[in-house]
Amino acid sequence: MVTTVRHLGPNWYASVMGTAIVATAGATLPVHVPGLRTVLVGVWALSFVLLVTLLCARALHWMHHGDQARAHLLDPAVAPFYGCLSMALLAVGGGVLTVGRDWIGMQAAVALDFVLFTAGTVVGLAAAVAVPYLMAVRHRVAPEQATPVWLLPVVAPMVSAALGPLLVPHLPEGQAQETLLLACFAMFGLSLLATLIMLPMVFTRILAGGPLPLALTPTLFLVLGPLGQSTTAVGKFADVAPGVVPAPYSQGFAVFAVLYGVPVMGFALLWLALATAHVVRARRNGMGFAMTWWAFTFPVGTCVTGAEALARHTGLVVYDWLAVGLYVVLVAAWGTAAVHTTRGVLSGVLLAGPRPVPVVLRPATVRTTSGAVR
């Protein structure tokens, strides 16, 4: 077991995020399917088991393979994935209040979410500072190396912003509720502004530098994360603001949820089409399965919850159908990634170290004094 986890990186937390979002996004769909709620509770329970398993495995990784763990931090391709730890904690925490409460009860659900939300938020804020710092000071990355993976650490606080409002009704009225709501709003701003700095570099890299390598092409879907999650967040702010903040501001949150969410969701759909076109191209060129395929899950799930929020606040049926359509895509992507990941774990391929690059030896040549080559 100790040897098996040597190459287990923080990117594996994406499987927890992708599983948890299937449960939370499905819980508020505008359609009633008999037995769906029970299935969603089971999916959330699976995400909780995956989280505990990965936390234990990553602890073993740090204890017995500290050299590899430090190498991950100093690797600009791996370090941004530390944002996934935060989002995994937050996603499972949000899921327990959404569907997990059916299994463990509301009181236990609130307690568990409080622990996971606090831990996830602290880790997310630390990653949002530490990873960009390492990129500037130790990694020495160039603009032409920009990929959507760079967004992961700065998106983590946006997940806190979107899921924190679920805890607001369970806090004492007055200062406690208002403080948490405005803290979530502050994290919304923190993450949004950081994303607006990072996203142009990613867009420029794609337009000027050409398509991403095949294995990284699925990461284009990561851009949907801050778009869908921020739309979800402003919708959640508007849901809980009445009675928590004074009337003018609570009404402002409701207006902001629509005026912000509608154009951002429009851009998300544009990016979804662009990213899908790149993935289709990469698949035709031989793109095989990699853990980056989990990028097809959580970001799409945030667009489902964002569409659901817009449906609530605009009353437009078109957003209900958009949420349903995106949820079908989410479930299909999750099933595909889960099956391939399970196969890879059982075969040992995904837990193996990187393969050494073969060295091709060219035959030696001997040049004679006449200039002829033998």
C-alpha positions in Angstrom: 0.0 0.0 0.0 2.8 2.4 0.9 4.5 1.8 -2.4 1.2 2.1 -4.3 0.6 5.7 -3.2 4.0 7.0 -4.2 2.7 8.6 -7.4 -0.8 9.5 -6.0 -1.1 13.2 -6.7 -3.5 15.9 -5.5 -5.3 15.6 -8.9 -7.1 12.5 -7.6 -9.4 14.7 -5.5 -11.1 15.7 -8.7 -12.8 12.3 -8.6 -14.4 13.2 -5.2 -15.5 16.6 -6.6 -17.0 15.0 -9.7 -18.9 12.4 -7.7 -20.3 14.8 -5.1 -21.6 17.3 -7.7 -23.6 14.5 -9.3 -25.6 14.3 -6.0 -25.9 18.0 -5.3 -26.8 19.0 -8.8 -29.4 16.3 -9.2 -31.1 17.2 -5.9 -32.6 20.4 -7.2 -33.5 19.4 -10.7 -37.0 20.6 -11.8 -38.1 17.1 -12.7 -39.4 14.3 -10.4 -38.0 10.8 -11.0 -39.1 8.1 -8.6 -36.2 6.8 -6.6 -33.8 9.5 -7.8 -33.4 11.0 -4.3 -32.3 7.6 -2.9 -29.8 7.2 -5.7 -28.4 10.7 -5.0 -27.9 9.9 -1.4 -26.0 6.8 -2.4 -23.8 8.8 -4.8 -23.1 11.3 -2.0 -22.2 8.5 0.4 -19.8 7.2 -2.3 -18.1 10.6 -2.5 -17.7 10.7 1.2 -16.0 7.2 1.2 -13.8 8.4 -1.7 -12.8 11.5 0.3 -11.9 9.6 3.4 -10.0 7.0 1.4 -8.0 9.7 -0.5 -7.2 11.7 2.7 -5.7 8.5 4.2 -3.8 7.6 1.1 -2.5 11.2 0.7 -1.4 11.1 4.4 0.6 8.0 3.7 2.0 9.7 0.6 3.3 12.6 2.7 4.6 10.3 5.5 6.5 7.8 3.4 7.2 9.7 0.1 7.9 13.2 1.3 10.4 13.6 -1.5 7.7 13.0 -4.1 5.2 15.2 -2.3 7.7 18.1 -2.3 8.5 17.5 -6.0 4.7 17.8 -6.7 4.7 21.2 -5.0 7.6 22.4 -7.1 6.1 21.0 -10.3 4.1 23.8 -12.1 2.0 21.1 -13.7 1.0 19.5 -10.4 1.0 22.2 -7.8 -2.3 23.9 -9.0 -4.1 20.7 -8.2 -3.8 21.4 -4.5 -6.9 23.5 -5.0 -8.8 20.2 -5.6 -8.3 19.2 -2.0 -10.2 22.3 -0.9 -13.0 21.8 -3.4 -13.3 18.1 -2.6 -13.8 18.9 1.1 -16.3 21.6 0.2 -18.2 19.6 -2.3 -18.8 16.7 0.1 -19.7 19.1 2.8 -22.3 20.9 0.6 -23.6 17.5 -0.4 -24.3 16.4 3.2 -26.7 19.3 3.7 -28.3 18.9 0.3 -28.9 15.1 0.3 -26.7 13.4 2.9 -29.0 14.6 5.6 -31.5 12.0 4.5 -29.1 9.4 5.7 -27.4 10.8 8.8 -30.0 13.4 10.0 -30.0 17.2 9.9 -28.0 17.8 13.2 -25.2 15.5 12.1 -25.2 16.9 8.6 -24.8 20.5 9.9 -21.9 19.4 12.2 -20.2 17.6 9.4 -20.6 20.4 6.9 -19.3 22.9 9.4 -16.1 20.9 9.8 -15.7 20.3 6.0 -16.6 23.8 5.1 -14.1 25.3 7.6 -11.3 23.0 6.5 -12.0 23.4 2.8 -12.1 27.2 3.1 -8.9 27.4 5.0 -7.1 25.1 2.6 -8.6 26.9 -0.4 -7.5 30.4 0.8 -4.0 29.0 1.5 -3.8 27.5 -1.9 -5.1 30.7 -3.6 -2.0 32.4 -2.1 0.6 29.7 -1.9 0.3 28.2 -5.4 0.5 31.6 -7.3 3.4 32.5 -5.1 5.3 29.3 -5.9 4.5 29.8 -9.6 6.1 33.3 -9.5 9.1 32.5 -7.2 10.0 28.8 -7.7 8.3 27.5 -10.9 9.3 30.3 -13.2 6.5 29.6 -15.7 6.1 31.4 -19.0 2.9 32.9 -20.4 3.0 30.4 -23.3 2.8 27.6 -20.7 -0.6 28.8 -19.5 -3.3 26.1 -19.2 -6.7 26.0 -17.5 -5.1 24.0 -14.6 -3.8 27.4 -13.4 -7.3 28.3 -12.4 -7.8 25.5 -9.9 -6.3 27.2 -6.8 -8.0 30.6 -7.4 -11.4 28.9 -8.0 -11.4 27.1 -4.7 -12.7 30.2 -2.7 -15.5 30.5 -5.2 -16.7 27.0 -4.2 -16.7 28.2 -0.5 -18.7 31.3 -1.6 -21.3 29.1 -3.3 -21.7 26.5 -0.5 -21.2 28.7 2.5 -24.8 30.1 2.3 -26.1 26.6 3.0 -24.9 27.1 6.6 -26.3 30.6 7.1 -29.8 29.5 8.3 -28.2 27.2 10.9 -26.3 30.0 12.6 -27.6 32.4 15.3 -29.6 35.3 13.8 -27.9 38.6 13.5 -24.1 39.1 13.4 -23.2 35.5 12.8 -25.4 35.0 9.8 -24.6 38.3 8.2 -20.8 37.8 8.8 -20.9 34.4 7.0 -22.9 35.7 4.1 -20.7 38.7 3.5 -17.6 36.6 4.0 -18.8 34.4 1.2 -19.5 37.5 -0.9 -15.9 38.6 -0.2 -14.6 35.2 -1.4 -16.7 35.5 -4.5 -14.9 38.8 -5.3 -11.5 37.4 -4.4 -11.9 34.4 -6.7 -13.7 36.3 -9.5 -11.0 38.9 -9.8 -8.2 36.4 -9.7 -10.0 34.4 -12.4 -10.4 37.5 -14.6 -6.6 37.9 -14.4 -5.9 34.2 -15.2 -8.5 33.6 -17.9 -7.1 36.0 -20.6 -3.8 34.2 -20.4 -5.4 30.9 -20.9 -7.5 32.2 -23.8 -4.5 33.9 -25.4 -2.4 30.7 -25.0 -5.1 28.7 -26.9 -5.5 31.2 -29.7 -1.8 32.1 -30.2 -0.1 28.9 -29.1 -2.4 26.3 -30.8 -4.3 23.4 -29.3 -3.3 22.0 -25.9 -1.5 18.6 -25.8 -3.9 15.7 -26.2 -3.9 14.7 -22.5 -4.5 18.2 -21.4 -7.3 19.0 -23.8 -10.1 18.0 -21.3 -8.8 20.6 -18.9 -10.4 23.2 -21.1 -13.6 22.3 -19.3 -12.1 23.6 -16.1 -12.9 27.1 -17.3 -16.6 26.3 -16.8 -15.9 25.9 -13.1 -15.6 29.6 -12.1 -18.4 30.5 -14.5 -20.9 28.1 -13.3 -19.9 28.3 -9.6 -20.0 32.1 -9.6 -23.5 32.0 -11.1 -24.5 29.5 -8.4 -23.0 31.6 -5.7 -24.9 34.8 -6.6 -28.1 32.8 -6.7 -27.4 31.4 -3.2 -26.7 34.9 -1.9 -30.1 36.0 -3.2 -31.8 33.0 -1.6 -30.5 33.6 1.9 -30.1 37.4 2.0 -33.7 38.3 3.0 -33.7 38.7 6.8 -30.0 38.4 7.0 -28.9 41.8 5.5 -31.0 45.0 5.4 -33.8 45.2 2.8 -32.0 47.4 0.2 -29.0 45.0 0.1 -31.1 41.8 0.1 -33.0 43.2 -2.9 -29.7 44.1 -4.5 -28.5 40.5 -4.2 -31.7 39.3 -6.0 -31.1 41.8 -8.9 -27.4 40.9 -9.0 -28.2 37.2 -9.3 -29.9 37.8 -12.6 -27.8 40.7 -14.0 -24.6 38.8 -13.4 -25.8 35.2 -13.9 -27.4 35.6 -17.3 -24.4 36.9 -19.3 -21.9 34.7 -17.4 -24.0 31.6 -18.2 -24.1 32.8 -21.9 -20.3 32.9 -21.9 -20.2 29.4 -20.2 -22.2 28.0 -23.0 -19.9 29.6 -25.6 -16.9 28.1 -23.8 -18.7 24.7 -23.5 -19.1 24.6 -27.3 -15.4 25.7 -27.9 -14.1 23.1 -25.4 -16.2 20.4 -26.9 -14.9 21.1 -30.3 -11.3 20.8 -29.0 -12.1 17.5 -27.3 -13.6 16.0 -30.4 -10.5 17.0 -32.4 -8.2 15.6 -29.7 -10.2 12.3 -29.6 -9.9 11.9 -33.4 -6.2 12.4 -33.0 -5.9 9.6 -30.5 -6.6 11.2 -27.1 -6.8 8.3 -24.6 -8.1 8.2 -21.1 -6.3 10.2 -18.4 -7.3 11.5 -15.0 -7.8 14.8 -16.7 -11.1 13.4 -17.9 -12.5 14.2 -14.5 -12.5 17.8 -15.8 -15.7 16.8 -17.6 -17.6 16.4 -14.4 -17.4 19.1 -11.6 -17.2 22.1 -13.9 -20.3 20.9 -15.9 -22.0 20.3 -12.6 -21.5 23.9 -11.5 -23.2 24.9 -14.7 -26.1 22.7 -13.8 -26.5 24.4 -10.4 -26.0 27.8 -12.0 -28.8 27.1 -14.5 -31.0 25.9 -11.6 -30.3 29.2 -9.8 -31.2 31.3 -12.8 -34.4 29.2 -13.2 -35.4 30.1 -9.6 -34.7 33.8 -10.0 -35.9 34.4 -13.5 -38.8 32.0 -13.6 -37.8 31.0 -17.1 -38.5 27.4 -18.1 -35.6 27.5 -20.6 -33.1 27.4 -17.7 -34.9 24.4 -16.2 -34.4 22.5 -19.4 -30.8 23.8 -19.7 -30.2 22.3 -16.2 -31.7 19.0 -17.2 -29.7 18.8 -20.4 -26.4 19.6 -18.7 -27.2 17.1 -16.0 -27.5 14.4 -18.5 -24.1 15.4 -19.9 -22.7 15.4 -16.3 -24.0 11.9 -15.5 -22.6 10.5 -18.8 -19.2 12.1 -18.2 -19.1 10.9 -14.6 -20.0 7.3 -15.6 -17.3 7.3 -18.3 -14.6 8.7 -16.0 -15.6 6.4 -13.1 -15.4 3.3 -15.2 -12.1 4.1 -16.8 -10.6 5.1 -13.4 -11.8 1.9 -11.7 -10.2 -0.1 -14.5 -7.0 1.9 -14.2 -6.8 1.4 -10.5 -7.5 -2.3 -10.6 -4.9 -2.8 -13.3 -2.4 -0.6 -11.6 -1.8 1.6 -14.6 -3.0 4.8 -13.0 -1.0 4.3 -9.8 2.2 3.5 -11.7 5.0 6.0 -12.0 5.7 7.9 -15.2 7.2 5.7 -17.9 10.8 6.4 -18.8 11.4 8.0 -22.2 13.0 5.3 -24.4 16.5 6.2 -25.6 17.1 5.5 -29.3 20.8 4.7 -30.0 21.9 5.6 -33.4 24.6 3.3 -35.0 28.0 4.7 -34.8 29.6 6.0 -38.0 33.3 6.1 -38.8 34.6 8.6 -41.3 37.7 7.6 -43.1 40.5 10.0 -44.2 38.9 10.1 -47.6 35.7 11.4 -46.2 33.7 8.2 -46.8 31.3 7.0 -44.1 31.3 3.3 -43.1 
